Amino acid sequence: MKKVAIVTVAVLALGLAACNKNNAENNAANETAVENNAEYDVNAATNDSVNAADQALNAAGNAVENAGNAVENAQGAVENATTN
């Protein structure tokens, strides 16, 4: 939704800038729109990579916890086998 808003603002800025025939202002509006879109894309990519890293760390943590539980269960089975 943010990208749609940014693109809409950029299009409106370009439309208004085009009415004045001032090339310096048009160029500034174009540059601003490009910078805003680039910033949005970088932020989205950063968020995606952070989320992926978090998920990978959570999965690794869960795997370690599951392995620990398996070891505890095996120890319990050995204890039960030796006492019975």
Distance bins in CASP14 RR format, pairs under 12 A and 6 or more apart:
PFRMAT RR
TARGET T0000
AUTHOR 0000-0000-0000
RMODE 2
METHOD distances of the structure
MODEL  1
1 7 0 0 0 0 0 1 0 0 0 0 0
1 8 0 0 0 0 0 1 0 0 0 0 0
1 40 0 0 0 0 0 1 0 0 0 0 0
2 8 0 0 0 0 0 1 0 0 0 0 0
2 9 0 0 0 0 0 1 0 0 0 0 0
2 36 0 0 0 0 0 1 0 0 0 0 0
2 37 0 0 0 0 0 1 0 0 0 0 0
2 39 0 0 0 0 0 1 0 0 0 0 0
2 40 1 0 0 1 0 0 0 0 0 0 0
2 41 0 0 0 0 0 1 0 0 0 0 0
2 43 0 0 0 0 1 0 0 0 0 0 0
2 44 0 0 0 0 1 0 0 0 0 0 0
2 47 0 0 0 0 0 1 0 0 0 0 0
3 9 0 0 0 0 0 1 0 0 0 0 0
3 10 0 0 0 0 0 1 0 0 0 0 0
3 36 0 0 0 0 1 0 0 0 0 0 0
3 37 1 0 0 1 0 0 0 0 0 0 0
3 38 0 0 0 0 0 1 0 0 0 0 0
3 39 0 0 0 0 0 1 0 0 0 0 0
3 40 1 0 1 0 0 0 0 0 0 0 0
3 41 0 0 0 0 1 0 0 0 0 0 0
3 43 0 0 0 0 0 1 0 0 0 0 0
3 44 1 0 0 1 0 0 0 0 0 0 0
4 10 0 0 0 0 0 1 0 0 0 0 0
4 11 0 0 0 0 0 1 0 0 0 0 0
4 37 0 0 0 0 0 1 0 0 0 0 0
4 40 0 0 0 0 0 1 0 0 0 0 0
5 11 0 0 0 0 0 1 0 0 0 0 0
5 12 0 0 0 0 0 1 0 0 0 0 0
5 36 0 0 0 0 0 1 0 0 0 0 0
5 37 0 0 0 0 0 1 0 0 0 0 0
5 40 0 0 0 0 1 0 0 0 0 0 0
6 12 0 0 0 0 0 1 0 0 0 0 0
6 13 0 0 0 0 0 1 0 0 0 0 0
6 32 0 0 0 0 0 1 0 0 0 0 0
6 33 0 0 0 0 1 0 0 0 0 0 0
6 34 0 0 0 0 0 1 0 0 0 0 0
6 35 0 0 0 0 0 1 0 0 0 0 0
6 36 1 0 1 0 0 0 0 0 0 0 0
6 37 1 0 0 1 0 0 0 0 0 0 0
6 38 0 0 0 0 0 1 0 0 0 0 0
6 39 0 0 0 0 1 0 0 0 0 0 0
6 40 1 0 1 0 0 0 0 0 0 0 0
6 41 0 0 0 0 0 1 0 0 0 0 0
6 43 0 0 0 0 0 1 0 0 0 0 0
6 44 0 0 0 0 0 1 0 0 0 0 0
7 13 0 0 0 0 0 1 0 0 0 0 0
7 14 0 0 0 0 0 1 0 0 0 0 0
7 33 0 0 0 0 1 0 0 0 0 0 0
7 34 0 0 0 0 0 1 0 0 0 0 0
7 36 0 0 0 0 1 0 0 0 0 0 0
7 37 1 0 0 1 0 0 0 0 0 0 0
7 40 0 0 0 0 1 0 0 0 0 0 0
7 41 0 0 0 0 0 1 0 0 0 0 0
8 14 0 0 0 0 0 1 0 0 0 0 0
8 15 0 0 0 0 0 1 0 0 0 0 0
8 33 0 0 0 0 0 1 0 0 0 0 0
8 36 0 0 0 0 0 1 0 0 0 0 0
8 37 0 0 0 0 0 1 0 0 0 0 0
9 15 0 0 0 0 0 1 0 0 0 0 0
9 16 0 0 0 0 0 1 0 0 0 0 0
9 29 0 0 0 0 0 1 0 0 0 0 0
9 32 0 0 0 0 1 0 0 0 0 0 0
9 33 1 0 0 1 0 0 0 0 0 0 0
9 36 1 0 0 1 0 0 0 0 0 0 0
9 37 0 0 0 0 0 1 0 0 0 0 0
9 40 0 0 0 0 0 1 0 0 0 0 0
10 16 0 0 0 0 0 1 0 0 0 0 0
10 17 0 0 0 0 0 1 0 0 0 0 0
10 29 1 0 0 1 0 0 0 0 0 0 0
10 30 0 0 0 0 1 0 0 0 0 0 0
10 31 0 0 0 0 0 1 0 0 0 0 0
10 32 1 0 0 1 0 0 0 0 0 0 0
10 33 1 1 0 0 0 0 0 0 0 0 0
10 34 0 0 0 0 1 0 0 0 0 0 0
10 35 0 0 0 0 1 0 0 0 0 0 0
10 36 1 0 0 1 0 0 0 0 0 0 0
10 37 1 0 0 1 0 0 0 0 0 0 0
10 38 0 0 0 0 0 1 0 0 0 0 0
10 39 0 0 0 0 0 1 0 0 0 0 0
10 40 0 0 0 0 0 1 0 0 0 0 0
11 17 0 0 0 0 0 1 0 0 0 0 0
11 18 0 0 0 0 0 1 0 0 0 0 0
11 29 0 0 0 0 0 1 0 0 0 0 0
11 30 0 0 0 0 0 1 0 0 0 0 0
11 33 0 0 0 0 1 0 0 0 0 0 0
11 36 0 0 0 0 0 1 0 0 0 0 0
11 37 0 0 0 0 0 1 0 0 0 0 0
12 18 0 0 0 0 0 1 0 0 0 0 0
12 19 0 0 0 0 0 1 0 0 0 0 0
12 29 0 0 0 0 1 0 0 0 0 0 0
12 32 0 0 0 0 0 1 0 0 0 0 0
12 33 0 0 0 0 1 0 0 0 0 0 0
13 19 0 0 0 0 0 1 0 0 0 0 0
13 20 0 0 0 0 0 1 0 0 0 0 0
13 25 0 0 0 0 1 0 0 0 0 0 0
13 26 0 0 0 0 1 0 0 0 0 0 0
13 27 0 0 0 0 0 1 0 0 0 0 0
13 28 0 0 0 0 1 0 0 0 0 0 0
13 29 1 0 1 0 0 0 0 0 0 0 0
13 30 0 0 0 0 1 0 0 0 0 0 0
13 31 0 0 0 0 0 1 0 0 0 0 0
13 32 1 0 0 1 0 0 0 0 0 0 0
13 33 1 0 0 1 0 0 0 0 0 0 0
13 34 0 0 0 0 0 1 0 0 0 0 0
13 35 0 0 0 0 0 1 0 0 0 0 0
13 36 0 0 0 0 1 0 0 0 0 0 0
14 20 0 0 0 0 0 1 0 0 0 0 0
14 25 0 0 0 0 0 1 0 0 0 0 0
14 26 1 0 0 1 0 0 0 0 0 0 0
14 27 0 0 0 0 0 1 0 0 0 0 0
14 28 0 0 0 0 0 1 0 0 0 0 0
14 29 1 0 1 0 0 0 0 0 0 0 0
14 30 1 0 0 1 0 0 0 0 0 0 0
14 31 0 0 0 0 0 1 0 0 0 0 0
14 32 0 0 0 0 1 0 0 0 0 0 0
14 33 1 0 0 1 0 0 0 0 0 0 0
14 34 0 0 0 0 0 1 0 0 0 0 0
14 36 0 0 0 0 0 1 0 0 0 0 0
15 21 0 0 0 0 0 1 0 0 0 0 0
15 25 0 0 0 0 0 1 0 0 0 0 0
15 26 0 0 0 0 1 0 0 0 0 0 0
15 29 0 0 0 0 1 0 0 0 0 0 0
15 30 0 0 0 0 0 1 0 0 0 0 0
15 33 0 0 0 0 0 1 0 0 0 0 0
16 22 0 0 0 0 0 1 0 0 0 0 0
16 25 0 0 0 0 1 0 0 0 0 0 0
16 26 0 0 0 0 1 0 0 0 0 0 0
16 28 0 0 0 0 0 1 0 0 0 0 0
16 29 1 0 0 1 0 0 0 0 0 0 0
16 33 0 0 0 0 0 1 0 0 0 0 0
17 23 0 0 0 0 1 0 0 0 0 0 0
17 24 0 0 0 0 1 0 0 0 0 0 0
17 25 1 0 1 0 0 0 0 0 0 0 0
17 26 1 0 1 0 0 0 0 0 0 0 0
17 27 0 0 0 0 1 0 0 0 0 0 0
17 28 1 0 0 1 0 0 0 0 0 0 0
17 29 1 0 1 0 0 0 0 0 0 0 0
17 30 1 0 0 1 0 0 0 0 0 0 0
17 31 0 0 0 0 0 1 0 0 0 0 0
17 32 0 0 0 0 1 0 0 0 0 0 0
17 33 0 0 0 0 1 0 0 0 0 0 0
18 25 0 0 0 0 1 0 0 0 0 0 0
18 26 1 0 0 1 0 0 0 0 0 0 0
18 27 0 0 0 0 0 1 0 0 0 0 0
18 29 0 0 0 0 1 0 0 0 0 0 0
18 30 0 0 0 0 0 1 0 0 0 0 0
19 25 0 0 0 0 0 1 0 0 0 0 0
19 26 0 0 0 0 1 0 0 0 0 0 0
19 29 0 0 0 0 0 1 0 0 0 0 0
20 26 1 0 0 1 0 0 0 0 0 0 0
20 28 0 0 0 0 0 1 0 0 0 0 0
20 29 0 0 0 0 1 0 0 0 0 0 0
22 28 0 0 0 0 1 0 0 0 0 0 0
22 29 0 0 0 0 1 0 0 0 0 0 0
23 29 0 0 0 0 0 1 0 0 0 0 0
23 30 0 0 0 0 0 1 0 0 0 0 0
24 30 0 0 0 0 0 1 0 0 0 0 0
24 31 0 0 0 0 0 1 0 0 0 0 0
25 31 0 0 0 0 0 1 0 0 0 0 0
25 32 0 0 0 0 0 1 0 0 0 0 0
26 32 0 0 0 0 0 1 0 0 0 0 0
26 33 0 0 0 0 0 1 0 0 0 0 0
27 33 0 0 0 0 0 1 0 0 0 0 0
27 34 0 0 0 0 0 1 0 0 0 0 0
28 34 0 0 0 0 0 1 0 0 0 0 0
28 35 0 0 0 0 0 1 0 0 0 0 0
29 35 0 0 0 0 0 1 0 0 0 0 0
29 36 0 0 0 0 0 1 0 0 0 0 0
30 36 0 0 0 0 0 1 0 0 0 0 0
30 37 0 0 0 0 0 1 0 0 0 0 0
31 37 0 0 0 0 0 1 0 0 0 0 0
31 38 0 0 0 0 0 1 0 0 0 0 0
32 38 0 0 0 0 0 1 0 0 0 0 0
32 39 0 0 0 0 0 1 0 0 0 0 0
33 39 0 0 0 0 0 1 0 0 0 0 0
33 40 0 0 0 0 0 1 0 0 0 0 0
34 40 0 0 0 0 0 1 0 0 0 0 0
34 41 0 0 0 0 0 1 0 0 0 0 0
35 41 0 0 0 0 0 1 0 0 0 0 0
35 42 0 0 0 0 0 1 0 0 0 0 0
36 42 0 0 0 0 0 1 0 0 0 0 0
36 43 0 0 0 0 0 1 0 0 0 0 0
37 43 0 0 0 0 0 1 0 0 0 0 0
37 44 0 0 0 0 0 1 0 0 0 0 0
38 44 0 0 0 0 0 1 0 0 0 0 0
38 45 0 0 0 0 0 1 0 0 0 0 0
39 45 0 0 0 0 0 1 0 0 0 0 0
39 46 0 0 0 0 0 1 0 0 0 0 0
40 46 0 0 0 0 0 1 0 0 0 0 0
40 47 0 0 0 0 0 1 0 0 0 0 0
41 47 0 0 0 0 0 1 0 0 0 0 0
41 48 0 0 0 0 0 1 0 0 0 0 0
42 48 0 0 0 0 0 1 0 0 0 0 0
42 49 0 0 0 0 0 1 0 0 0 0 0
43 49 0 0 0 0 0 1 0 0 0 0 0
43 50 0 0 0 0 0 1 0 0 0 0 0
44 50 0 0 0 0 0 1 0 0 0 0 0
44 51 0 0 0 0 0 1 0 0 0 0 0
45 51 0 0 0 0 0 1 0 0 0 0 0
45 52 0 0 0 0 0 1 0 0 0 0 0
46 52 0 0 0 0 0 1 0 0 0 0 0
46 53 0 0 0 0 0 1 0 0 0 0 0
47 53 0 0 0 0 0 1 0 0 0 0 0
47 54 0 0 0 0 0 1 0 0 0 0 0
48 54 0 0 0 0 0 1 0 0 0 0 0
48 55 0 0 0 0 0 1 0 0 0 0 0
49 55 0 0 0 0 0 1 0 0 0 0 0
49 56 0 0 0 0 0 1 0 0 0 0 0
50 56 0 0 0 0 0 1 0 0 0 0 0
50 57 0 0 0 0 0 1 0 0 0 0 0
51 57 0 0 0 0 0 1 0 0 0 0 0
51 58 0 0 0 0 0 1 0 0 0 0 0
52 58 0 0 0 0 0 1 0 0 0 0 0
52 59 0 0 0 0 0 1 0 0 0 0 0
53 59 0 0 0 0 0 1 0 0 0 0 0
53 60 0 0 0 0 0 1 0 0 0 0 0
54 60 0 0 0 0 0 1 0 0 0 0 0
54 61 0 0 0 0 0 1 0 0 0 0 0
55 61 0 0 0 0 0 1 0 0 0 0 0
55 62 0 0 0 0 0 1 0 0 0 0 0
56 62 0 0 0 0 0 1 0 0 0 0 0
56 63 0 0 0 0 0 1 0 0 0 0 0
57 63 0 0 0 0 0 1 0 0 0 0 0
57 64 0 0 0 0 0 1 0 0 0 0 0
58 64 0 0 0 0 0 1 0 0 0 0 0
58 65 0 0 0 0 0 1 0 0 0 0 0
59 65 0 0 0 0 0 1 0 0 0 0 0
59 66 0 0 0 0 0 1 0 0 0 0 0
60 66 0 0 0 0 0 1 0 0 0 0 0
60 67 0 0 0 0 0 1 0 0 0 0 0
61 67 0 0 0 0 1 0 0 0 0 0 0
61 68 0 0 0 0 0 1 0 0 0 0 0
61 69 0 0 0 0 0 1 0 0 0 0 0
62 68 0 0 0 0 0 1 0 0 0 0 0
62 69 0 0 0 0 0 1 0 0 0 0 0
63 69 0 0 0 0 0 1 0 0 0 0 0
63 70 0 0 0 0 0 1 0 0 0 0 0
64 70 0 0 0 0 0 1 0 0 0 0 0
64 71 0 0 0 0 0 1 0 0 0 0 0
65 71 0 0 0 0 0 1 0 0 0 0 0
65 72 0 0 0 0 0 1 0 0 0 0 0
66 72 0 0 0 0 0 1 0 0 0 0 0
66 73 0 0 0 0 0 1 0 0 0 0 0
67 73 0 0 0 0 0 1 0 0 0 0 0
67 74 0 0 0 0 0 1 0 0 0 0 0
68 74 0 0 0 0 1 0 0 0 0 0 0
68 75 0 0 0 0 1 0 0 0 0 0 0
69 75 0 0 0 0 0 1 0 0 0 0 0
69 76 0 0 0 0 0 1 0 0 0 0 0
70 76 0 0 0 0 0 1 0 0 0 0 0
70 77 0 0 0 0 0 1 0 0 0 0 0
71 77 0 0 0 0 0 1 0 0 0 0 0
71 78 0 0 0 0 0 1 0 0 0 0 0
72 78 0 0 0 0 0 1 0 0 0 0 0
72 79 0 0 0 0 0 1 0 0 0 0 0
73 79 0 0 0 0 0 1 0 0 0 0 0
73 80 0 0 0 0 0 1 0 0 0 0 0
74 80 0 0 0 0 0 1 0 0 0 0 0
74 81 0 0 0 0 0 1 0 0 0 0 0
75 81 0 0 0 0 0 1 0 0 0 0 0
75 82 0 0 0 0 0 1 0 0 0 0 0
76 82 0 0 0 0 1 0 0 0 0 0 0
76 83 0 0 0 0 1 0 0 0 0 0 0
76 84 0 0 0 0 0 1 0 0 0 0 0
77 83 0 0 0 0 0 1 0 0 0 0 0
77 84 0 0 0 0 0 1 0 0 0 0 0
78 84 0 0 0 0 0 1 0 0 0 0 0
END
